[in-house]
């Protein structure tokens, strides 16, 4: 069942991230970041 849910949620996640990157739904993005925190990027060369 987890794989089925992942197949449904995965494409929606990618679509939302792309829309946020193009500036759509700024209020929704701000609400998500307020709850979950902003995206953190690792420095180049940093270990995973």
C-alpha positions in Angstrom: 0.0 0.0 0.0 2.9 2.4 0.7 4.1 2.1 -2.9 0.7 3.0 -4.2 0.5 6.0 -2.0 4.0 7.1 -3.1 3.0 6.8 -6.7 0.1 9.1 -6.1 1.8 11.6 -3.9 5.2 11.7 -5.6 4.1 13.4 -8.9 2.0 15.9 -7.0 5.0 16.8 -4.8 7.2 17.4 -7.9 4.4 19.5 -9.5 4.0 21.7 -6.4 7.7 22.2 -6.1 7.9 23.3 -9.8 5.0 25.7 -9.4 6.6 27.2 -6.3 9.9 27.6 -8.2 8.0 29.6 -10.9 6.4 31.8 -8.3 2.9 30.3 -8.1 1.0 30.1 -4.8 3.4 32.2 -2.7 0.9 32.2 0.3 0.8 28.4 0.3 4.6 28.2 0.1 5.0 30.6 3.0 2.5 28.6 5.1 4.3 25.4 4.4 7.7 27.0 5.2 6.3 28.5 8.4 5.3 25.0 9.6 8.1 22.8 8.2 10.9 25.4 7.9 12.6 26.7 4.7 14.6 24.5 2.4 18.2 24.0 3.5 20.9 23.5 0.9 24.2 21.8 1.7 27.5 23.5 0.9 29.3 22.1 -2.1 31.5 19.2 -1.3 29.7 18.5 2.0 29.0 14.9 2.8 25.5 13.6 2.7 
